[in-house]
């Protein structure tokens, strides 16, 4: 296992900055502390990163960011927010786009670690298989791993999440209080985020004794065409639904358009509070999963780990989702 500057700092009970000063011969360290750090380095077999030593802090000042599809509006926005935040602290971003095959992505983790990045931030759930998760955990022993909207509960891994389960439950509650009984839910995948949203929806259906017919929960590909075809098909089959809730704004845009085409002027609620919801006609109410806050928190974790070390950094940060009301539904 590669020993890192974080391991040395933790073992010595000093900050990462102190270990860095020892590495670079700074006079701002007492001889007692210097001797202690050097002794621990020797005992643990620590070998400084040869590429990073020249930078003065045993750091490449690069953070690896891994997501599934940077063409997706959610991931693209997240990468932009992370890069802006990290650059303010003089970190560069190295991006890796895994693609849709989330079962064999271990190579993306190891490749990123081999680039000597200071930390890895994952967005969403690009790693789902046992093999991938095992590789991610092994990597976390060497460098910090921060996950946005996923949580693996492993050492040296820090999760930043939004409570979308609670948020989705509240959405259904609002609709139930409006007297709506049959609510259609559309989603595409069962990622960490996807499972929590679906769980929140189902729990609220049970809690408020709403229509629980299986055909009111539909999993389809995330495209406009598939969503519109679904609404047309359910309408033609006389499946009654009084409102539509979706796991993504793109579903809501297409579902609303198809519903209006079928003369159904009903509440439609999306999720992510993306620009798509603002551009639709009518504009779409959406569950805001606080992407800006999630990315800001992830950046702060990187900085805290660099400046204060792992003991001063929370392993889990959680935000509450918030319903942003627009024309498609108002409470």
C-alpha positions as CSV (number, residue, x, y, z in Angstrom):
1,X,0.0,0.0,0.0
2,X,1.3,3.5,-0.9
3,X,1.9,5.6,2.2
4,X,0.8,9.2,1.7
5,X,1.4,12.5,3.4
6,X,-2.0,12.2,5.0
7,X,-0.9,8.9,6.7
8,X,2.2,10.5,8.0
9,X,0.4,13.5,9.4
10,X,-2.2,11.3,11.1
11,X,0.4,9.1,12.7
12,X,2.4,12.0,13.9
13,X,-0.6,14.0,15.2
14,X,0.4,17.0,13.1
15,X,-1.1,18.9,10.2
16,X,-0.4,18.0,6.5
17,X,1.2,21.5,6.2
18,X,3.7,20.6,9.0
19,X,4.7,17.4,7.2
20,X,5.1,19.4,4.0
21,X,7.4,21.8,5.7
22,X,9.5,19.0,7.0
23,X,9.7,17.5,3.5
24,X,10.9,20.8,2.0
25,X,13.3,21.7,4.8
26,X,11.4,24.7,6.0
27,X,12.8,26.5,9.1
28,X,9.2,27.0,10.4
29,X,9.2,23.5,12.1
30,X,10.8,22.8,15.5
31,X,13.7,20.3,15.6
32,X,11.6,18.1,17.9
33,X,8.7,17.9,15.5
34,X,11.1,17.5,12.5
35,X,12.8,14.6,14.1
36,X,9.5,13.0,15.0
37,X,8.1,13.3,11.5
38,X,11.3,12.0,9.9
39,X,11.3,9.0,12.2
40,X,7.7,8.1,11.3
41,X,8.5,8.5,7.6
42,X,11.3,6.1,7.9
43,X,9.3,3.6,10.0
44,X,6.4,3.7,7.5
45,X,8.5,3.5,4.4
46,X,7.2,6.8,3.1
47,X,8.4,7.8,-0.4
48,X,7.5,11.4,-1.5
49,X,5.9,11.8,-4.9
50,X,8.8,12.6,-7.2
51,X,6.6,14.6,-9.5
52,X,5.2,16.7,-6.7
53,X,8.2,17.5,-4.6
54,X,9.2,20.4,-6.9
55,X,5.9,22.1,-6.1
56,X,6.9,22.6,-2.5
57,X,4.0,20.8,-0.8
58,X,4.2,17.2,-1.9
59,X,1.2,18.0,-4.0
60,X,0.4,18.1,-7.7
61,X,-2.5,20.6,-6.9
62,X,-4.7,18.5,-9.1
63,X,-8.0,16.9,-8.2
64,X,-9.5,14.1,-10.2
65,X,-13.2,14.3,-11.1
66,X,-15.0,11.2,-12.3
67,X,-18.5,11.1,-13.7
68,X,-20.6,9.0,-16.0
69,X,-21.5,11.3,-18.8
70,X,-20.3,14.9,-19.0
71,X,-22.7,15.5,-21.9
72,X,-25.6,15.2,-19.3
73,X,-26.7,18.6,-18.1
74,X,-26.5,17.6,-14.4
75,X,-22.9,16.3,-14.7
76,X,-21.8,19.2,-16.9
77,X,-23.0,21.7,-14.4
78,X,-21.4,19.8,-11.5
79,X,-18.0,19.7,-13.3
80,X,-18.2,23.4,-14.0
81,X,-19.0,24.2,-10.4
82,X,-16.2,22.0,-9.1
83,X,-13.6,23.4,-11.4
84,X,-14.6,27.0,-10.6
85,X,-14.4,26.3,-6.9
86,X,-11.1,24.4,-7.0
87,X,-9.4,26.9,-9.2
88,X,-10.1,29.6,-6.5
89,X,-7.8,27.5,-4.3
90,X,-5.2,27.0,-7.0
91,X,-6.2,23.4,-7.8
92,X,-6.6,22.1,-11.4
93,X,-9.1,19.5,-12.4
94,X,-8.4,16.3,-14.3
95,X,-11.7,14.9,-15.7
96,X,-12.6,11.3,-16.5
97,X,-15.8,10.3,-18.2
98,X,-16.7,6.7,-17.7
99,X,-19.6,6.3,-20.0
100,X,-22.8,4.2,-19.4
101,X,-21.1,0.9,-18.5
102,X,-21.0,1.4,-14.8
103,X,-20.1,-2.3,-14.1
104,X,-16.5,-2.2,-15.3
105,X,-15.1,1.1,-14.3
106,X,-12.3,0.2,-12.0
107,X,-9.7,1.2,-14.5
108,X,-10.9,4.8,-14.4
109,X,-10.1,4.9,-10.6
110,X,-6.7,3.3,-10.9
111,X,-5.7,5.4,-13.9
112,X,-6.7,8.6,-12.0
113,X,-4.8,7.5,-8.9
114,X,-1.7,6.8,-11.0
115,X,-1.7,10.4,-12.1
116,X,-0.8,11.4,-8.6
117,X,-3.9,13.5,-8.0
118,X,-4.4,14.9,-4.5
119,X,-7.9,13.7,-4.2
120,X,-10.7,12.1,-6.3
121,X,-14.3,13.5,-6.5
122,X,-16.9,11.2,-8.0
123,X,-20.3,12.6,-9.2
124,X,-23.4,10.4,-9.0
125,X,-22.8,6.6,-9.1
126,X,-20.2,5.8,-11.8
127,X,-19.2,2.7,-9.7
128,X,-21.8,0.1,-8.9
129,X,-20.3,-3.4,-9.2
130,X,-18.6,-5.1,-6.2
131,X,-15.3,-5.1,-8.1
132,X,-15.5,-1.3,-8.8
133,X,-16.4,-0.5,-5.3
134,X,-13.5,-2.6,-4.0
135,X,-11.1,-0.8,-6.2
136,X,-12.5,2.6,-5.1
137,X,-12.0,1.6,-1.4
138,X,-8.5,0.4,-2.1
139,X,-7.7,3.8,-3.8
140,X,-9.2,5.6,-0.8
141,X,-6.5,4.1,1.4
142,X,-3.9,6.1,-0.6
143,X,-5.7,9.3,-1.5
144,X,-9.0,10.9,-0.2
145,X,-12.2,10.1,-2.2
146,X,-15.1,12.5,-2.0
147,X,-18.4,11.3,-3.4
148,X,-21.3,13.6,-4.5
149,X,-24.7,11.9,-4.3
150,X,-23.4,8.5,-3.3
151,X,-22.2,7.1,0.0
152,X,-20.0,4.0,0.5
153,X,-19.3,4.4,4.2
154,X,-15.6,3.5,3.9
155,X,-12.4,4.9,5.6
156,X,-10.9,8.0,3.9
157,X,-14.1,8.5,1.9
158,X,-16.2,11.6,2.3
159,X,-19.8,11.8,1.1
160,X,-21.8,14.8,0.2
161,X,-25.5,14.1,-0.4
162,X,-28.9,15.6,-0.8
163,X,-31.8,14.0,1.1
164,X,-33.9,13.4,-2.1
165,X,-35.9,10.7,-0.4
166,X,-37.3,13.2,2.1
167,X,-37.7,15.7,-0.7
168,X,-39.6,13.3,-3.0
169,X,-41.8,12.3,0.0
170,X,-42.7,16.0,0.5
171,X,-43.6,16.4,-3.2
172,X,-46.1,13.6,-3.0
173,X,-47.5,15.0,0.2
174,X,-48.1,18.4,-1.4
175,X,-50.0,16.6,-4.2
176,X,-52.0,14.5,-1.8
177,X,-53.0,17.6,0.1
178,X,-54.3,19.0,-3.1
179,X,-56.7,16.0,-3.3
180,X,-54.8,14.2,-6.0
181,X,-54.9,10.4,-5.7
182,X,-53.3,8.9,-8.8
183,X,-49.7,10.1,-9.4
184,X,-47.5,8.8,-12.2
185,X,-43.8,8.5,-11.4
186,X,-41.2,8.3,-14.2
187,X,-37.5,7.5,-13.7
188,X,-34.7,5.9,-15.6
189,X,-32.1,4.3,-13.3
190,X,-31.5,3.0,-9.8
191,X,-28.4,4.9,-8.9
192,X,-27.9,6.0,-5.2
193,X,-29.9,9.1,-6.1
194,X,-32.5,7.2,-8.2
195,X,-33.2,4.6,-5.4
196,X,-33.7,7.3,-2.8
197,X,-36.1,9.3,-4.9
198,X,-38.1,6.1,-5.7
199,X,-38.1,5.1,-2.1
200,X,-39.4,8.5,-1.1
201,X,-42.1,8.4,-3.7
202,X,-43.3,4.9,-2.7
203,X,-43.2,5.7,1.0
204,X,-45.4,8.7,0.5
205,X,-47.9,6.7,-1.6
206,X,-48.2,4.3,1.3
207,X,-48.3,7.0,4.0
208,X,-51.2,8.9,2.3
209,X,-53.0,5.8,1.0
210,X,-52.8,6.9,-2.6
211,X,-53.2,4.8,-5.8
212,X,-50.5,2.2,-5.8
213,X,-51.1,0.4,-9.1
214,X,-47.8,-0.8,-10.7
215,X,-48.5,1.0,-14.0
216,X,-48.1,4.3,-12.2
217,X,-44.4,3.7,-11.7
218,X,-42.6,3.6,-15.0
219,X,-38.9,3.1,-15.7
220,X,-37.9,4.2,-19.2
221,X,-34.8,5.5,-21.0
222,X,-34.0,9.2,-20.4
223,X,-35.1,10.6,-23.7
224,X,-37.8,13.0,-24.8
225,X,-39.2,10.5,-27.4
226,X,-39.5,7.6,-24.9
227,X,-41.2,9.9,-22.4
228,X,-43.8,11.3,-24.8
229,X,-44.5,7.7,-26.1
230,X,-45.1,6.6,-22.6
231,X,-47.7,9.3,-21.9
232,X,-49.4,8.6,-25.2
233,X,-49.5,4.9,-24.5
234,X,-50.9,5.3,-20.9
235,X,-53.5,7.8,-22.2
236,X,-54.6,5.5,-25.0
237,X,-54.9,2.6,-22.5
238,X,-57.1,4.8,-20.2
239,X,-54.7,4.6,-17.3
240,X,-55.9,7.4,-15.1
241,X,-53.3,9.8,-13.6
242,X,-53.9,13.2,-12.1
243,X,-50.3,14.4,-11.7
244,X,-46.8,13.5,-13.0
245,X,-43.6,13.4,-10.9
246,X,-40.3,12.6,-12.5
247,X,-36.7,11.8,-11.4
248,X,-35.2,14.3,-13.9
249,X,-36.3,17.6,-15.5
250,X,-36.0,16.2,-19.0
251,X,-38.7,13.7,-18.2
252,X,-40.9,16.5,-16.9
253,X,-40.4,18.6,-20.0
254,X,-41.5,15.8,-22.3
255,X,-44.2,14.5,-20.0
256,X,-45.8,17.9,-19.8
257,X,-45.7,18.4,-23.5
258,X,-47.3,15.0,-24.2
259,X,-49.9,15.5,-21.5
260,X,-51.0,18.9,-23.0
261,X,-51.1,17.3,-26.4
262,X,-53.5,14.7,-24.9
263,X,-55.6,17.5,-23.4
264,X,-54.4,16.8,-19.9
265,X,-53.6,20.0,-18.0
266,X,-52.3,18.4,-14.8
267,X,-49.5,19.2,-12.3
268,X,-46.0,18.2,-13.5
269,X,-43.0,18.1,-11.2
270,X,-39.4,17.5,-12.2
271,X,-36.1,17.1,-10.3
272,X,-32.7,18.8,-10.4
273,X,-34.1,22.3,-10.9
274,X,-32.1,22.6,-14.1
275,X,-32.3,25.2,-16.8
276,X,-34.7,22.8,-18.7
277,X,-37.3,23.5,-16.1
278,X,-37.0,27.2,-16.5
279,X,-37.1,27.0,-20.3
280,X,-40.2,24.8,-20.6
281,X,-43.6,26.2,-21.5
282,X,-45.3,26.3,-19.0
283,X,-42.2,26.5,-16.7
284,X,-41.8,23.4,-14.6
285,X,-41.8,23.1,-10.8
286,X,-38.8,21.1,-9.8
287,X,-37.2,19.5,-6.8
288,X,-33.9,21.3,-6.2
289,X,-31.3,18.8,-5.1
290,X,-28.8,21.6,-4.2
291,X,-26.1,20.8,-6.7
292,X,-24.4,24.1,-6.1
293,X,-24.2,23.4,-2.3
294,X,-23.0,19.8,-3.0
295,X,-20.1,20.9,-5.2
296,X,-19.2,23.7,-2.8
297,X,-19.1,21.2,0.1
298,X,-16.9,18.8,-1.9
299,X,-14.4,21.6,-2.7
300,X,-14.4,22.6,1.0
301,X,-13.6,19.0,2.0
302,X,-10.5,19.0,-0.4
303,X,-9.3,22.2,1.2
304,X,-9.9,21.1,4.8
305,X,-8.1,17.8,4.2
306,X,-5.1,19.8,2.7
307,X,-5.0,22.3,5.5
308,X,-6.3,20.5,8.6
309,X,-6.1,16.8,7.9
310,X,-8.7,14.0,8.1
311,X,-9.5,14.3,11.8
312,X,-11.0,17.8,11.3
313,X,-13.1,16.9,8.2
314,X,-16.7,15.6,8.4
315,X,-17.1,12.2,6.7
316,X,-20.7,13.0,5.6
317,X,-22.4,16.2,4.7
318,X,-26.1,16.3,3.9
319,X,-28.4,18.9,2.5
320,X,-32.2,19.1,2.3
321,X,-33.9,19.2,-1.1
322,X,-36.2,22.2,-1.8
323,X,-39.2,22.4,-4.1
324,X,-38.9,25.3,-6.5
325,X,-42.4,26.3,-7.6
326,X,-43.2,27.4,-11.2
327,X,-46.2,27.3,-13.5
328,X,-46.6,23.6,-13.7
329,X,-47.5,23.3,-10.0
330,X,-48.0,25.6,-7.1
331,X,-48.7,24.4,-3.6
